[in-house]
Amino acid sequence: MADKGHYGGGQGTRQGIYVCSSSGDFLSSINSLNPDAVITTLETALRKWQQLPERVRRRGSAANPTPAHRWETSYPDHGLVLVSVNRDLVAEQGDVRRTGDRWNRDHVWFSAEEARGWLPTDLKTGAVHVVPAALAQRLARFHLIDNVRGQTLPFAVEEVRGSEIQTEVLERRGQLVRLRISGATKAVAEGPWLMGENDWKPPREFPRSMATQLLGYASYDLDRGVFTAFEMIAVGHGQGYTQNNDRSRGPREGTIGFVFTLAEDTPAERVAPAFIDIYNAAWVARPPGS
């Protein structure tokens, strides 16, 4: 349906407001912050809807509105689900006393098995554990990125360099384990797109990089098999820009702050990560035929 809208078909963003009938007929769409333009779009859609046959306008009660696939059905119950918030740390004017007013938000998903991968096998105090590379790469590729001002591009596995995250057992009280999280990530994209044909493939090369330092603390309940607390920050230095992240007008280099905290188990916090379609994790169900 979105392919019939204001951006048409092909690769790229589908962002915007879309109006369709309950039968799936496209009526109108727009991507605008102008309320008058949005109202006009809605009025246009209403007129088109009123011109549709009655049988098309109102589907019968036997209709099944359940979609064939939703990414949210792969929500990792008993896994590690994080809210990520990132923003510029220094304003465009260069005044270090002020921070930028733009920010963005996303979710990070790890399955229950992956969540356990943040802990060492030996849970004695002082034990140090290197988090599996695939989990560190997920953060570096999809979540430690410059999407402060708008949608950006992910990094390919080959573009993640020298990234490592460690956890250290600070203490264990019964079945509760407290961890310290530390590490660094670096991702550099310098050439052609390396991630194949998908909705994220850009029209040309966008050289960019992100290097971060991480620090955090977490608590894990061994009885319940879940994290009961998780707070991690990252300070990143980013360079370059992408098609839709609004950095082309500058500045194209700067410092970004990232905060990761536990998500609440509410419908709003079950929204899938932006790049869930290219997580390529075995536990993530893909659309039929893909």
Backbone hydrogen bonds, N-H to C=O, Kabsch-Sander energy under -0.5 kcal/mol:
donor,donor_aa,acceptor,acceptor_aa,energy
4,K,1,M,-1.7
5,G,2,A,-1.9
8,G,5,G,-1.0
12,G,199,D,-1.2
17,I,30,I,-3.5
19,V,28,S,-2.7
21,S,25,D,-2.2
24,G,21,S,-1.8
27,L,19,V,-2.7
28,S,19,V,-1.5
30,I,17,I,-2.0
38,V,34,N,-2.0
39,I,35,P,-2.5
40,T,36,D,-2.2
41,T,37,A,-2.0
42,L,38,V,-2.4
43,E,39,I,-2.6
44,T,40,T,-2.3
45,A,41,T,-2.2
46,L,42,L,-2.3
47,R,43,E,-2.1
48,K,44,T,-2.0
49,W,45,A,-2.6
50,Q,46,L,-2.3
51,Q,47,R,-0.9
51,Q,48,K,-0.5
52,L,49,W,-1.3
56,V,53,P,-1.0
57,R,53,P,-2.4
58,R,54,E,-2.2
59,R,57,R,-0.5
63,A,60,G,-1.7
73,T,70,R,-1.6
74,S,71,W,-2.1
75,Y,72,E,-1.8
77,D,75,Y,-1.7
79,G,76,P,-2.5
80,L,110,F,-1.9
81,V,79,G,-0.6
82,L,80,L,-0.5
82,L,108,V,-2.5
83,V,261,T,-3.1
84,S,82,L,-0.5
84,S,106,D,-2.8
85,V,259,V,-2.2
86,N,104,N,-2.0
87,R,257,G,-1.9
88,D,102,R,-0.9
89,L,255,T,-2.5
90,V,255,T,-0.6
91,A,95,D,-0.8
91,A,98,R,-1.6
94,G,91,A,-2.0
96,V,94,G,-0.8
98,R,95,D,-1.9
100,G,88,D,-0.5
104,N,86,N,-2.1
106,D,84,S,-2.1
108,V,82,L,-2.3
110,F,80,L,-1.7
115,A,111,S,-2.8
116,R,112,A,-1.7
117,G,113,E,-0.8
117,G,114,E,-0.6
118,W,115,A,-1.7
119,L,116,R,-1.7
123,L,121,T,-0.7
126,G,169,V,-3.1
127,A,124,K,-2.2
129,H,167,T,-2.9
131,V,129,H,-0.6
131,V,165,I,-2.7
135,L,132,P,-1.1
136,A,132,P,-1.8
137,Q,133,A,-2.9
138,R,134,A,-1.4
139,L,135,L,-1.5
140,A,136,A,-2.4
141,R,137,Q,-3.0
142,F,138,R,-2.1
143,H,139,L,-1.8
144,L,139,L,-2.7
145,I,143,H,-1.1
147,N,145,I,-1.4
155,F,141,R,-1.4
159,E,156,A,-1.4
160,V,157,V,-1.5
161,R,159,E,-0.6
161,R,186,K,-2.9
164,E,184,A,-2.6
166,Q,182,S,-3.3
167,T,129,H,-2.7
168,E,180,R,-2.2
169,V,127,A,-2.5
170,L,168,E,-0.7
170,L,178,R,-2.6
171,E,178,R,-1.1
173,R,176,L,-2.6
174,G,172,R,-0.6
176,L,173,R,-2.1
177,V,175,Q,-0.6
177,V,220,Y,-2.7
178,R,171,E,-2.6
179,L,218,A,-3.4
180,R,168,E,-2.3
181,I,216,G,-3.4
182,S,166,Q,-2.4
183,G,214,L,-1.2
184,A,164,E,-2.1
185,T,212,T,-1.6
187,A,210,M,-2.2
188,V,159,E,-2.8
189,A,208,R,-2.9
190,E,188,V,-0.6
198,N,196,G,-0.6
201,K,198,N,-1.4
208,R,189,A,-2.1
209,S,239,Q,-2.1
210,M,187,A,-2.2
211,A,237,H,-1.8
212,T,185,T,-2.6
213,Q,235,V,-1.6
214,L,183,G,-2.8
215,L,233,I,-2.2
216,G,181,I,-2.5
217,Y,231,E,-2.6
218,A,179,L,-1.9
219,S,229,A,-2.2
220,Y,177,V,-2.6
221,D,226,V,-3.1
222,L,175,Q,-3.3
222,L,220,Y,-0.7
225,G,221,D,-2.1
226,V,221,D,-1.2
228,T,219,S,-2.2
229,A,219,S,-1.4
231,E,217,Y,-2.6
232,M,260,F,-2.3
233,I,215,L,-3.0
234,A,258,F,-2.1
235,V,213,Q,-2.0
236,G,234,A,-0.5
236,G,256,I,-3.3
237,H,211,A,-2.9
238,G,236,G,-0.6
238,G,254,G,-2.6
239,Q,209,S,-2.1
240,G,252,R,-2.2
241,Y,207,P,-0.7
245,N,242,T,-0.6
250,G,247,R,-2.1
254,G,238,G,-2.1
256,I,236,G,-2.9
257,G,87,R,-2.9
258,F,234,A,-2.8
259,V,85,V,-2.3
260,F,232,M,-3.1
261,T,83,V,-2.1
262,L,230,F,-0.9
263,A,81,V,-2.5
266,T,264,E,-1.8
269,E,266,T,-0.8
270,R,267,P,-1.4
271,V,268,A,-0.7
276,I,273,P,-1.7
278,I,275,F,-2.0
279,Y,276,I,-1.2
284,V,281,A,-1.8
285,A,283,W,-0.7
290,S,287,P,-2.0
